[in-house]
Amino acid sequence: MTREQALIEAENAAKSAAQLAVRAEDYARSSNRDDQYRIERYAAAGSLWADTSRAFTALADQLPETAEETSRG
């Protein structure tokens, strides 16, 4: 895996985390009691995606830049 690939994966995971957080918030604001059980599930899934994003970011930080990345930079 290259640094750029890790950053792409980090970005994709962060987007998934954000989408799940929005859904959890929507369910938290819902007056429908049937939706309340979904809050914890969406929040937990969002947290896992956020952790995944942080892991890929940490990995990218440790990987060397490729020659292509250096020439663009």
Summary of the structure (lengths in Angstrom):
residues: 73
radius of gyration: 16.7
end to end distance: 19.3
largest distance: 55.2
contacts: 190
relative contact order: 0.22
helix: 86%
strand: 0%
